[in-house]
Amino acid sequence: MNELHVLLVTAISLGFIHTLLGPDHYLPFIVLSKARKWSLSKTLWITFFGGVGHIVGSVVLGITGVALGISVSKLEMIEASRSNLVAWMLIVFGFFYTIFGVIKYLRNGHHAHLPKFLLPKSIRRYRHLPTTEIEEAKEDTTRLTPWILFLIFVFGPCEVLIPLLIYPASQHNMFGVFAVAMLFGIATISTMLFTVFIGFKGTSLTLFKKSEKYMHMIAGLVILFLGLGIRFWGW
């Protein structure tokens, strides 16, 4: 087995392992699919495009770095800074989505026993309306959520991919660069899709459906803690 073959096998292995060990690669899609009531096909398509953005961002960085003669250590520093950026993006998104979830919970009729003065003005205004009318009174933001996820994943680093790209690039082996990036990407995206599929099916159990009214809050908290874990606990 020559060096390129070893590199390709390593790319596939690392694509699978780094995705499986990184909950940020699949948990946001699973919890948001439940909160937003996405179908399985829509969830998988959103996951697919998020994965593509995730891979392309690092491939472009790696190839550009090699072309400009940037060292591996500097490229890894750039990837580390991207990791911090993504962590903060997840924290901010998770925080505001949790707030949205709390408001959604109150607005959907789960505030019946709360004093009026504890409710936001927007909820007080619609308190006398049935839940369906309240839902119609506010614009649905579902279409924005996939774009936010996509943007986060475009900035998301693939630290393990950069060193894999450096060797064939330094040998001016563009086929090697393409093959490594392609196989790593296929392994990563396939693992994301498979994990999201399993998570989607698993959270469709009857027992889980009892928590539907809390799903927006749960989704926000999961994303928030993922961001905190990446930024402060080295996930």
Order of alpha helices (4+ residues) and beta strands (2+ residues): alpha-alpha-alpha-alpha-alpha-alpha-alpha-alpha-alpha-alpha-alpha
